[in-house]
Amino acid sequence: IAFYLCMRQKQLLSKKSTYRALLDSVTTGKDSARFQIINEPAKVPLLAEVCGIEGNIFRLKINEEIPLKPRYEVPDVLTSKLTTVRLTSCPGDTGSLVLASGKGDLKCHITANPFKVDLVSKEEVVMSINSLGQLYFEQLQIPPKQRATKKNEEDASIDTTQENQEELGLWEEKFENFVDVKVNGPASIGLDFSLHGFEHLYGIPQHAESHQLKNTSDGDAYRLYNLDVYGYKIHDKMGIYGSVPYLLAHKLGRTLGIFWLNASETLVEIKTEPAVKYTLTQMGPVAAKQKVGSRTDVHWMSESGIIDVFLLTGPTPSDVFKQYSYLTGTQAMPPLFSLGYHQCRWNYEDEQDVKAVDAGFDEHNIPYDVMWLDIEHTEGKRYFTWDKKRFPNPKRMQDLLRSKKRKLVVISDPHIKIDPNYSVYAKAKEQGFFVKNHEGGDFEGVCWPGLSSYLDFTNPKVREWYSSLFAFSVYQGSTDILYIWNDMNEPSVFKGPEQTMQKNAIHHGNWEHRELHNIYGFYQQMATTEGLIQRSKGKERPFVLTRSFFAGSQKYGAVWTGDNTAEWSYLKISIPMLLTLSVTGISFCGADVGGFIGDPEAELLVRWYQAGAYQPFFRGHATMKTKRREPWLFGEEHTRLIREAIRERYTLLPYWYSLFYSAHVASQPVMRPLWVEFPNELETFSVEDEYMLGSALLVHPVTEPKATVVDVFLPGSSEIWYDSKTFAHWKGACTVKIPVTLDSIPVFQRGGSVVPVKTTIGRSTGYMTDSPYGLRVALSTKGSAMGEFYLDDGHSFQYLHQKQFLHRKFSFSSGVLTNSCADERGHYPSKCVVEQILVLGLKKQPSSVTAHSADGSAQPVAFTYYAATSTLNLETLSLKIGADWKVHIQ
């Protein structure tokens, strides 16, 4: 389809059939302005609708005015709370319409002939729509055989001669042995967007590609089409497991977002025109010199559906993140255990194997939180069952894990084995809950269990039923420490076209699979998440990992980058892949540590653990054909290094948890590209081998073998950066050569920040609830610092419903460190104390340090000052984390 879609649109666009807006048809209501658009050859009207949405967002919808049958509009992705803003009509030139939103500093200029929309901010055009005339809309048609007269054929907007039909794939397309018959012919859409002054674009995951989107004029377009690609190629624009049709553009002084709400196969072409000093423009008889700024043109093409696009006008990166999450929801607040380390393999053989691996972590003093079981734990790949020989007593196994405050995750895929004696299959079959083939029978395809049918998660009744399968009374052998992994949900269909479902399969509402392919996995994760919430009667937070995803998947849990390979290049590409997910709303993301496919050498495995420890979702995983690679199998020295990496993750859990709260309530990504934190520094715009965790830590994983030195860029001319291990410091806006050995990963704390840590590590997060905290205070060049800390029970929804949480603020100024309340609404009893405070960058040794409580009492504090590193260490403190207090350094 990608080939035909591109070729068809290009061929017809080359004929310059332009659209014009009929502005005398404009009607303005309280929610939107509507008008017709028409293109001359076809004379078939389209209906355009522009509306303003709260928070500086514009929405443009274009559909056939009277389609042959309804066209698919993506449901369930947008949050239900969208508030529209009345657009007021302003005076404009003849042949144009100007719509202003709110205060009027944002305007939409609609030009009639040819149809064009300019987005204007404070008199500057920041984006133009259809300025290249690539609006394209294939109307649904009656099949040629059914057409009454030859005249109808002559009037059709597309040439349907036999030769042309085959050449352009109008009514059917062939892929290997598969023929895709399109009942109503082609229905593709397309539109161009010109971004003025922008050269840096990001987003549209998922691709194993650079963080900054590349120019596609010399090669393939970026493809959004969810596919099961084992050992995917890197530096490739082919779609892999998930699709978020959303990109961000950034330049000095402005960030924009374009969210193209379409779940069918989509192609995105990007062409950047760099700034030209001067160009000659003909103005009457005089040739005038005119400066032309840079511009990037983005051309979206989708196989079907309607044009439904949201323009996020920023102006800052933070504003764009908030605008996008207002549309699609914020990252779900994860349970604390899920931020620990996860141990997975395809497959842990049996109960004894699980017991031995679990004991291995304790024996080698390595913390971990979650054991995972892949498809072999089931009875013949029948999900919601247990293999009776391998796992005869699943509750006993879970009780063992529970006794160590650990959890279990098991897999549940969307394909259901065709077996009348398998109750899940029998019930779904009886109720008509499977996707249908185009002849009306149940769709059948091959996957792990052999011949299978696929649950139609687009149907709310199927989702409701699927959610009910997780109830403890239904899912025999499951307990409240069992959580879920949704895999193969692109959906993967072995022997299918591109190993997925045929596009003419039929879903609920009589929609073809082609309309909604990219949202199928999103719906499975939604139903699974709802099932885990329901089984606890709404009390407990779920944890669900999914391989396939769409815009808004962040509301339902975590995502990983799929079947990567144990090679250095895959470790390296995981960083831009995760940064791209992070800026498109999916903060809870990670890559399989060590690489899923193949056997990593010990050095690569250590480096991957060091990188993974500083990425949001932290899981070791490997395919069944690999050698075992539990952390203690590579010799004592490598075991020590992996242990250190994992323990550093647990040390930083208070900081991680606080970052996830910020992602959940304020839409700020956990893992951030440098340009997000330093939006006015051009040098950061293309950096993708290092990143920020929140605003305080800069991480530069080592991704080259036998590295002895790493070039680290430290941004910010007014910043100061501290090495988190040696406390050495550097001024920002420079590249520093950092020597590395196998036991070091360059991590820097930003001056002006306070990072909360745990001072003692338990065997899992559950053991660390009451363990003490430390504060790492890194002073800015002005001698000040700020930070936040968030705490709740780590597992329930009480933080939301009962405001049972602590949100504290730390600030250091004029020699005084203050702990105060950041959100008065929250209350949560905590026995925890701050027992250690490290102050980095303190220029001289203090004469005394005293701690002052809210009741006015004061006590002296013992301290050690290290002049060589300008570091002050306060130990044996006992300051309550949830109380107001001050520490005076004099």
Secondary structure, DSSP 8 states (H G I E B T S, - for coil): -HHHHHHHHHHHHTTT--EEEEEEEEEE-SS-EEEEEEETTT---EEEEEEEETTTEEEEEEEESS-SS------SSS-TT--EE-EEEE---TTEEEEEETTTTEEEEEETTTTEEEEEETTEEEEEESTT---EE------GGG-S-HHHHHHSSS---HHHHHHHTSSEEEETTEEEE-TT----EEEEEEEET--EEEE----SS-SB----TTS--EEE-----TT--SS--S--S----EEEEEETTEEEEEEE---S-EEEEEEEE--EEEEEEEETTEEEEEEE--EEEEEEEESSS-EEEEEE--SSHHHHHHHHHHHH-------GGGGSEEE--TT--SHHHHHHHHHHHHHTT----EEEE-GGGSBTTBTT---TTT-S-HHHHHHHHHHTT-EEEEE--SEEE--TTSHHHHHHHHTT-B-B-TTSSB-EEEETTEEEEEB-TTSHHHHHHHHHTTSTTTSTT--TTEEEEE-STTTB-BTSGGGB--TT-EEGGGEEHHHHGGGHHHHHHHHHHHHHHHHTTT-B---EEESS--TTGGGG-EEE--S-BSSHHHHHHHHHHHHHHHHTT--SEE--BT-SBS---HHHHHHHHHHHTTSSSEEE---TTS----TTSS-HHHHHHHHHHHHHHHHTHHHHHHHHHHHHHH---SEE-HHHH-TT-GGGTT--S-EEETTTEEE----STT-SEEEEEE--TT-EEEETTT--EEESSEEEEEE--TT---EEEETTEEEEEESS--SSGGGGTT--EEEEEE--TTS-EEEEEEE--SSBSHHHHS---EEEEEEEETTEEEEEES-TT-------EEEEEEEES--S--S-EEEEETTS-EEE--EEEETTTTEEEE-S--EETTS-EEEEE-
